[in-house]
Amino acid sequence: MNFIIMAGGKSLRLFPLTRENYPKQFINIFGCKNFIEATIERIKKVDLEKTIYVVGSENHRDLFYHIIKNYPDVKIIYEPEGKNTFYAICYTLSYIKNDEPVVCLPSDHFIGDEENFNYCIKKGIQSVNNNLILIGIKPDRPETGYGYIEFVKENLNNIFQNGDIYNCKAFYEKPDYKDALRYLESGNFLWNSGIFIFQKSFIYNKINNLYPNIYKELIKLNELVDKNNNNNQIFNEEKIKNIYSTFSPLSFDKAICEKISEIKTVYCDCNWSDLGTFESILELCKNKSIVPFFSSNFFNNNEIKRSKAYLIKDKEVTLYGYCNEKLELNRNKKEDENILINKKDKDEILIFGDEKIYIINEIQNIIIVDMKDILYISKKDTSSNIKEFINFINKKNYSDKNNIQNENMLINTDYLKYHKTIKRPWGIFTEIFNSDDGYKIKRIEVFGSESISLQFHNKRDEHWIIVKGSAIIQLGDKKMNCKKGDHFFIQKGQLHRIINENEESLVFIEVQIGDYLEEDDIVRIEDKYDRLIK
């Protein structure tokens, strides 16, 4: 058995919670495991001999490090370029040597009932012979963001049972609202969950018939890749990159699902959600009685901090709730009605917040996303409008500086790419202050048993002040112990690194001084994470 986890998306629909270089699949919203890790854990519970592949972007290589560390039996395949799901799946198939069933599934979905889910996966595998199997979800609203599967209903009184298999009549990708409402009312449609089951030979035959030119290039890829590569991370040679660069982005749904007739769907009652919008997260919270209030400190799994939200209504102040490390509601002992702000009026508030107190003053049905660099407030049911702001930022970016008279209209597109806190294989760093006068201040945390690379900078000096923990610091050829209160000055061109052999994190404040302070001014000499320039 082969499982392919698709983990290359950007998920900007959840901006500013997610960023291009920190997409949804790497965030841990509901617990201490991110979505990719939760998907791997779910697959491991399927009682079958299996090989697990995760296909993602090399741009997220630092984020994949801890997944590789925690799951050494999982293969990470880096796509040469992001080309949507069709090519991500086909490229991963190139590394699969057998013709056993393949289960492809997104990395960033929520599955509430894993027992029902696993049962449906097994039912789909049993029916896969010369078919494409889709896992279908019963719709509960006219959703325009999902694909729809029209199935053949044997009789009008047919009752859905988990694991039922239906022949598919047609596949429709993301309809308008009018059609989505018609699909819902007919009772003959299921949502496409984005989970596909098939055999490699079946898909290759379909590609050969539908896209003979693409098929020829895929066969070249199939011959070029090293199927015996036993490394956790699989990188790409230039010949592979050159072939891949000729492809135009294409989804698996449009390329295959809309074009073939041999499709069956397994009805799956597993409390599924793709969590693609803040509204879908809020809806899940209500249905599962999960408190819709979370800390934004998802960069460090070892340190989940708390925030509080208070509601002011009718001149009464009520603790709305806050979450502890297990994401359970800590209720005010004097108030036992804190899960919903106001049950009578059905007010709904979703807060992704920083470590602070939030006071909500008689405002209902809102979404608040408070990151260190961006505060986003939206009326519920309209958060998808964030796309308009993303398009605005892309249009009014710094590259337009020569063409725009009013510089106040310029917005740095780095906001779309990065959080203020950035994760690295060795730990995290947070930009505290960035001055136009040639200096920058960071908080840097090196996790236990990790180390930064042996490196130097060509364009900046650095001043380090150790504020927590202890480790070994190397300056040039000299190594010494460092502890809280120690400080070091590192000149441009000087070799340096920190090696943390302890279980506790080391934290230091870094002040950079120079005319150029970007991250690409790092020359690595040694690196345990294999990030040297090839």
KOLFI-920388 format. One line per field, with one value per residue (C-alpha): residue number from 1; residue in three letters; x, y, z. Coordinates in steps of 0.02 Angstrom, whole numbers, plus 50000, padded with zeros to 5 digits. Layout:
% KOLFI-920388
n <- c(NUM	...) .
res <- c(ALA	...) .
X <- c(X	...) .
Y <- c(Y	...) .
Z <- c(Z	...) .
% end
This chain:
% KOLFI-920388
n <- c(1	2	3	4	5	6	7	8	9	10	11	12	13	14	15	16	17	18	19	20	21	22	23	24	25	26	27	28	29	30	31	32	33	34	35	36	37	38	39	40	41	42	43	44	45	46	47	48	49	50	51	52	53	54	55	56	57	58	59	60	61	62	63	64	65	66	67	68	69	70	71	72	73	74	75	76	77	78	79	80	81	82	83	84	85	86	87	88	89	90	91	92	93	94	95	96	97	98	99	100	101	102	103	104	105	106	107	108	109	110	111	112	113	114	115	116	117	118	119	120	121	122	123	124	125	126	127	128	129	130	131	132	133	134	135	136	137	138	139	140	141	142	143	144	145	146	147	148	149	150	151	152	153	154	155	156	157	158	159	160	161	162	163	164	165	166	167	168	169	170	171	172	173	174	175	176	177	178	179	180	181	182	183	184	185	186	187	188	189	190	191	192	193	194	195	196	197	198	199	200	201	202	203	204	205	206	207	208	209	210	211	212	213	214	215	216	217	218	219	220	221	222	223	224	225	226	227	228	229	230	231	232	233	234	235	236	237	238	239	240	241	242	243	244	245	246	247	248	249	250	251	252	253	254	255	256	257	258	259	260	261	262	263	264	265	266	267	268	269	270	271	272	273	274	275	276	277	278	279	280	281	282	283	284	285	286	287	288	289	290	291	292	293	294	295	296	297	298	299	300	301	302	303	304	305	306	307	308	309	310	311	312	313	314	315	316	317	318	319	320	321	322	323	324	325	326	327	328	329	330	331	332	333	334	335	336	337	338	339	340	341	342	343	344	345	346	347	348	349	350	351	352	353	354	355	356	357	358	359	360	361	362	363	364	365	366	367	368	369	370	371	372	373	374	375	376	377	378	379	380	381	382	383	384	385	386	387	388	389	390	391	392	393	394	395	396	397	398	399	400	401	402	403	404	405	406	407	408	409	410	411	412	413	414	415	416	417	418	419	420	421	422	423	424	425	426	427	428	429	430	431	432	433	434	435	436	437	438	439	440	441	442	443	444	445	446	447	448	449	450	451	452	453	454	455	456	457	458	459	460	461	462	463	464	465	466	467	468	469	470	471	472	473	474	475	476	477	478	479	480	481	482	483	484	485	486	487	488	489	490	491	492	493	494	495	496	497	498	499	500	501	502	503	504	505	506	507	508	509	510	511	512	513	514	515	516	517	518	519	520	521	522	523	524	525	526	527	528	529	530	531	532	533	534) .
res <- c(MET	ASN	PHE	ILE	ILE	MET	ALA	GLY	GLY	LYS	SER	LEU	ARG	LEU	PHE	PRO	LEU	THR	ARG	GLU	ASN	TYR	PRO	LYS	GLN	PHE	ILE	ASN	ILE	PHE	GLY	CYS	LYS	ASN	PHE	ILE	GLU	ALA	THR	ILE	GLU	ARG	ILE	LYS	LYS	VAL	ASP	LEU	GLU	LYS	THR	ILE	TYR	VAL	VAL	GLY	SER	GLU	ASN	HIS	ARG	ASP	LEU	PHE	TYR	HIS	ILE	ILE	LYS	ASN	TYR	PRO	ASP	VAL	LYS	ILE	ILE	TYR	GLU	PRO	GLU	GLY	LYS	ASN	THR	PHE	TYR	ALA	ILE	CYS	TYR	THR	LEU	SER	TYR	ILE	LYS	ASN	ASP	GLU	PRO	VAL	VAL	CYS	LEU	PRO	SER	ASP	HIS	PHE	ILE	GLY	ASP	GLU	GLU	ASN	PHE	ASN	TYR	CYS	ILE	LYS	LYS	GLY	ILE	GLN	SER	VAL	ASN	ASN	ASN	LEU	ILE	LEU	ILE	GLY	ILE	LYS	PRO	ASP	ARG	PRO	GLU	THR	GLY	TYR	GLY	TYR	ILE	GLU	PHE	VAL	LYS	GLU	ASN	LEU	ASN	ASN	ILE	PHE	GLN	ASN	GLY	ASP	ILE	TYR	ASN	CYS	LYS	ALA	PHE	TYR	GLU	LYS	PRO	ASP	TYR	LYS	ASP	ALA	LEU	ARG	TYR	LEU	GLU	SER	GLY	ASN	PHE	LEU	TRP	ASN	SER	GLY	ILE	PHE	ILE	PHE	GLN	LYS	SER	PHE	ILE	TYR	ASN	LYS	ILE	ASN	ASN	LEU	TYR	PRO	ASN	ILE	TYR	LYS	GLU	LEU	ILE	LYS	LEU	ASN	GLU	LEU	VAL	ASP	LYS	ASN	ASN	ASN	ASN	ASN	GLN	ILE	PHE	ASN	GLU	GLU	LYS	ILE	LYS	ASN	ILE	TYR	SER	THR	PHE	SER	PRO	LEU	SER	PHE	ASP	LYS	ALA	ILE	CYS	GLU	LYS	ILE	SER	GLU	ILE	LYS	THR	VAL	TYR	CYS	ASP	CYS	ASN	TRP	SER	ASP	LEU	GLY	THR	PHE	GLU	SER	ILE	LEU	GLU	LEU	CYS	LYS	ASN	LYS	SER	ILE	VAL	PRO	PHE	PHE	SER	SER	ASN	PHE	PHE	ASN	ASN	ASN	GLU	ILE	LYS	ARG	SER	LYS	ALA	TYR	LEU	ILE	LYS	ASP	LYS	GLU	VAL	THR	LEU	TYR	GLY	TYR	CYS	ASN	GLU	LYS	LEU	GLU	LEU	ASN	ARG	ASN	LYS	LYS	GLU	ASP	GLU	ASN	ILE	LEU	ILE	ASN	LYS	LYS	ASP	LYS	ASP	GLU	ILE	LEU	ILE	PHE	GLY	ASP	GLU	LYS	ILE	TYR	ILE	ILE	ASN	GLU	ILE	GLN	ASN	ILE	ILE	ILE	VAL	ASP	MET	LYS	ASP	ILE	LEU	TYR	ILE	SER	LYS	LYS	ASP	THR	SER	SER	ASN	ILE	LYS	GLU	PHE	ILE	ASN	PHE	ILE	ASN	LYS	LYS	ASN	TYR	SER	ASP	LYS	ASN	ASN	ILE	GLN	ASN	GLU	ASN	MET	LEU	ILE	ASN	THR	ASP	TYR	LEU	LYS	TYR	HIS	LYS	THR	ILE	LYS	ARG	PRO	TRP	GLY	ILE	PHE	THR	GLU	ILE	PHE	ASN	SER	ASP	ASP	GLY	TYR	LYS	ILE	LYS	ARG	ILE	GLU	VAL	PHE	GLY	SER	GLU	SER	ILE	SER	LEU	GLN	PHE	HIS	ASN	LYS	ARG	ASP	GLU	HIS	TRP	ILE	ILE	VAL	LYS	GLY	SER	ALA	ILE	ILE	GLN	LEU	GLY	ASP	LYS	LYS	MET	ASN	CYS	LYS	LYS	GLY	ASP	HIS	PHE	PHE	ILE	GLN	LYS	GLY	GLN	LEU	HIS	ARG	ILE	ILE	ASN	GLU	ASN	GLU	GLU	SER	LEU	VAL	PHE	ILE	GLU	VAL	GLN	ILE	GLY	ASP	TYR	LEU	GLU	GLU	ASP	ASP	ILE	VAL	ARG	ILE	GLU	ASP	LYS	TYR	ASP	ARG	LEU	ILE	LYS) .
X <- c(50000	50057	49998	50036	50009	49997	50079	50130	49988	50004	49832	49823	49635	49684	49799	49865	49862	49951	50087	50165	50316	50211	50053	49911	49982	50124	50015	49952	49780	49696	49843	50030	50042	50029	49912	50044	50092	49909	49882	50033	49968	49796	49871	49975	49813	49754	49795	49891	50071	50110	50239	50204	50262	50241	50257	50293	50395	50581	50540	50470	50622	50660	50482	50495	50649	50555	50432	50580	50654	50491	50444	50605	50506	50413	50487	50483	50483	50516	50425	50541	50406	50229	50119	49956	49893	49898	50087	50121	50034	50112	50287	50268	50203	50371	50452	50329	50393	50240	50060	49980	49836	49883	49788	49814	49752	49775	49885	49779	49604	49515	49447	49342	49297	49455	49374	49243	49378	49492	49345	49305	49487	49489	49323	49393	49550	49446	49350	49496	49519	49515	49425	49462	49388	49337	49297	49132	49058	48872	48847	48759	48761	48775	48965	49047	49225	49216	49201	49040	49015	48848	48813	48686	48555	48474	48311	48240	48230	48413	48490	48673	48780	48963	49065	48926	48996	48906	48940	48976	48876	48979	49105	49084	49221	49173	49000	48918	48795	48640	48707	48775	48601	48525	48651	48612	48424	48432	48512	48614	48777	48923	49067	49234	49350	49505	49551	49584	49619	49686	49822	49973	49946	49764	49809	49956	49841	49716	49852	49918	49745	49701	49871	49994	50124	50120	50129	50292	50370	50307	50388	50552	50532	50492	50656	50759	50707	50800	50668	50797	50833	50815	50846	50711	50724	50725	50794	50794	50928	50938	50865	50711	50693	50706	50565	50457	50477	50385	50223	50080	49988	49842	49732	49699	49513	49512	49641	49567	49406	49311	49375	49347	49195	49269	49237	49158	49131	49135	49016	49116	49035	49192	49155	49265	49314	49445	49462	49489	49408	49391	49204	49235	49349	49214	49082	49190	49218	49030	48993	49131	49108	49287	49317	49347	49492	49674	49848	49947	50106	50111	50295	50362	50274	50363	50286	50101	50058	49886	49774	49608	49453	49321	49148	49065	48877	48736	48869	48921	49098	49108	49263	49239	49375	49556	49646	49776	49908	49776	49663	49526	49419	49470	49303	49275	49215	49079	49019	48977	48920	49083	49087	48967	48968	48780	48679	48516	48578	48695	48840	48995	49172	49330	49495	49670	49768	49936	49982	49869	49696	49556	49405	49256	49135	48960	49019	48948	48986	49165	49331	49490	49662	49797	49975	50129	50133	49950	49782	49637	49455	49313	49126	49083	49040	49144	49322	49351	49362	49541	49588	49550	49676	49806	49783	49800	49963	50031	49989	50050	50217	50391	50433	50310	50405	50463	50286	50190	50201	50126	50246	50118	50023	50169	50156	50298	50247	50354	50196	50120	50272	50330	50272	50375	50423	50509	50543	50710	50769	50867	50732	50643	50684	50572	50606	50582	50633	50694	50762	50796	50953	51052	51011	50892	50848	50796	50750	50830	50790	50897	50801	50880	51002	51008	51137	51149	51268	51451	51437	51494	51420	51495	51391	51348	51415	51316	51303	51232	51164	51121	50959	50910	50995	51173	51267	51434	51478	51612	51700	51831	51927	51888	51746	51683	51535	51405	51266	51134	51209	51355	51374	51479	51525	51541	51626	51582	51683	51706	51657	51529	51395	51300	51290	51154	51187	51060	50875	50824	50818	50948	50879	50981	50951	51041	51075	51129	51223	51261	51203	51125	51032	50938	50938	51035	51193	51236	51381	51372	51532	51459	51276	51195	51035	51122	51084	51253	51252	51278) .
Y <- c(50000	50176	50337	50508	50659	50819	50958	51093	51219	51402	51416	51606	51598	51595	51746	51822	51665	51576	51643	51583	51516	51453	51377	51290	51114	51162	51246	51159	51233	51095	51020	50997	50911	51007	50951	50850	50756	50725	50655	50539	50479	50446	50345	50241	50182	50104	49921	49888	49869	50041	50164	50347	50487	50672	50785	50967	51119	51136	51315	51233	51124	51199	51162	50981	50949	50906	50797	50698	50689	50625	50507	50432	50302	50437	50495	50682	50717	50897	50952	51047	51182	51203	51142	51100	50927	50835	50852	50833	50663	50610	50658	50558	50409	50409	50349	50206	50041	49931	49936	49920	50039	50221	50333	50519	50638	50821	50860	50997	50927	50886	50710	50697	50511	50416	50245	50283	50363	50211	50096	50197	50196	50007	49994	50105	50001	49843	49923	50005	49882	49983	50126	50294	50299	50465	50487	50583	50688	50724	50913	51014	51183	51254	51267	51345	51306	51117	50998	50896	50713	50666	50484	50357	50336	50165	50221	50381	50308	50258	50301	50346	50221	50248	50152	50138	50136	50223	50236	50414	50498	50657	50766	50955	51071	51219	51274	51444	51466	51431	51262	51220	51249	51137	51000	51010	50999	50854	50734	50653	50744	50726	50844	50789	50775	50779	50601	50486	50298	50214	50106	50185	50086	50145	50329	50313	50233	50375	50506	50419	50425	50603	50690	50590	50730	50748	50560	50554	50680	50585	50426	50523	50576	50397	50341	50481	50467	50353	50231	50150	50312	50269	50444	50534	50685	50668	50815	50847	50840	50971	50854	50827	51014	51051	50930	50993	51174	51137	51089	51212	51205	51083	51008	50821	50858	50946	50836	50668	50674	50780	50677	50493	50383	50245	50333	50269	50361	50298	50391	50437	50499	50554	50733	50800	50982	51057	51206	51318	51473	51547	51514	51328	51327	51414	51292	51145	51221	51235	51058	50979	51091	51149	51322	51435	51527	51484	51551	51605	51538	51385	51400	51318	51156	51157	51320	51352	51517	51576	51721	51776	51852	51949	51997	52158	52149	52236	52314	52140	52075	51888	51782	51707	51579	51538	51379	51281	51165	51031	51159	51132	51274	51347	51409	51549	51460	51591	51574	51409	51478	51528	51413	51527	51713	51727	51571	51664	51778	51645	51766	51690	51754	51668	51732	51682	51790	51831	51825	51966	52002	52038	52140	52122	52265	52219	52161	51998	51877	51929	51847	51918	51861	51952	51916	52012	52108	52111	52130	52065	52093	52028	52010	51825	51749	51878	51826	51757	51939	51931	51884	52064	52130	52003	52060	52240	52203	52114	52265	52398	52319	52393	52344	52478	52615	52703	52705	52767	52946	52915	52798	52775	52663	52541	52378	52254	52087	52000	52012	51881	51767	51773	51791	51896	51729	51609	51425	51345	51165	51219	51327	51493	51677	51828	51998	52124	52283	52327	52502	52596	52663	52503	52393	52250	52162	51979	51854	51686	51519	51365	51209	51073	50957	51074	51197	51337	51312	51362	51523	51700	51860	51975	52131	52141	52134	52051	52074	51925	51932	51763	51780	51598	51429	51377	51306	51303	51451	51442	51601	51567	51412	51443	51354	51410	51384	51522	51553	51680	51854	51823	51932	51918	52032	51947	52044	52025	51883	51796	51612	51575	51455	51395	51211	51171	50999	51023	50977	51156	51290	51426	51602	51754	51929	51972	52150	52160	52314	52348	52421	52255	52145	52016	51828	51786	51862	51694	51589	51414	51313	51165	51124	50970	51004	50991	51171	51206	51287	51144) .
Z <- c(50000	49958	50038	49962	50075	49973	50073	49949	49964	50015	50102	50095	50128	50312	50299	50411	50519	50376	50261	50100	50196	50343	50266	50358	50348	50466	50597	50753	50785	50885	50979	50985	50815	50653	50514	50420	50578	50620	50444	50463	50632	50555	50412	50532	50613	50449	50478	50317	50258	50191	50127	50163	50047	50082	49930	49967	49922	49951	50007	50164	50193	50364	50419	50362	50471	50630	50533	50464	50638	50716	50572	50500	50399	50300	50133	50094	49907	49858	49702	49582	49567	49629	49485	49577	49629	49462	49442	49628	49622	49457	49514	49674	49575	49484	49646	49674	49604	49630	49568	49739	49776	49804	49926	49895	50027	50076	50224	50302	50332	50494	50522	50680	50670	50625	50646	50512	50404	50411	50371	50213	50157	50168	50075	49938	49923	49903	49757	49669	49525	49362	49450	49526	49701	49779	49963	49966	50107	50127	50102	50236	50149	49971	49974	49819	49871	49848	49701	49691	49647	49566	49607	49549	49684	49676	49756	49827	50001	50003	50172	50180	50275	50312	50183	50052	49875	49731	49546	49494	49358	49344	49433	49450	49508	49621	49560	49583	49727	49623	49564	49737	49811	49676	49714	49899	49873	49751	49874	49733	49765	49884	49918	49848	49998	49887	49937	49789	49781	49623	49548	49464	49302	49292	49307	49186	49056	49074	49058	48902	48823	48877	48869	48763	48761	48950	48967	48868	48988	49140	49073	49059	49241	49289	49212	49289	49471	49589	49653	49767	49857	50041	50107	50204	50089	49900	49800	49614	49482	49344	49211	49319	49351	49165	49123	49265	49213	49049	49139	49165	49333	49330	49466	49477	49483	49315	49232	49281	49382	49255	49107	49148	49179	49288	49453	49612	49774	49953	50067	50222	50382	50474	50531	50391	50364	50249	50368	50218	50295	50467	50456	50431	50584	50686	50623	50675	50846	50872	50812	50915	51069	51049	51117	50966	51045	51018	51048	50896	50974	50861	50816	50973	51019	51186	51244	51214	51298	51348	51304	51377	51299	51394	51333	51387	51366	51459	51571	51631	51605	51568	51543	51370	51398	51369	51322	51416	51342	51306	51223	51352	51416	51584	51645	51767	51925	51950	51770	51688	51520	51438	51287	51194	51226	51225	51194	51175	51037	50964	50956	50877	50897	50836	50903	50851	50969	51042	51225	51283	51352	51228	51278	51161	51191	51129	50958	50893	50752	50715	50677	50753	50696	50792	50737	50790	50626	50568	50655	50550	50603	50495	50504	50510	50340	50245	50292	50117	50060	50123	49944	49892	50019	49964	49784	49842	49933	49778	49671	49793	49836	49850	49672	49615	49707	49550	49478	49630	49689	49861	49953	50093	49972	49962	50060	50082	50006	50140	50247	50133	50146	50327	50506	50626	50703	50582	50612	50571	50593	50748	50827	50799	50785	50805	50731	50872	50782	50608	50584	50423	50510	50488	50636	50677	50840	50853	50988	50942	51023	50990	51040	51146	51055	50905	50836	50710	50565	50568	50469	50439	50368	50238	50272	50457	50635	50774	50961	51059	51237	51317	51416	51451	51458	51421	51271	51180	51071	50936	50881	50747	50805	50988	51080	51251	51367	51373	51500	51547	51559	51440	51286	51129	50984	50813	50675	50491	50416	50584	50594	50730	50788	50942	50991	51118	51192	51331	51336	51379	51245	51235	51207	51157	51092	50931	50875	50693	50630	50448	50283	50229	50355	50252	50283	50125	50202	50279	50216	50291	50313	50410	50436	50517	50417	50247	50196	50118	49946	49822) .
% end
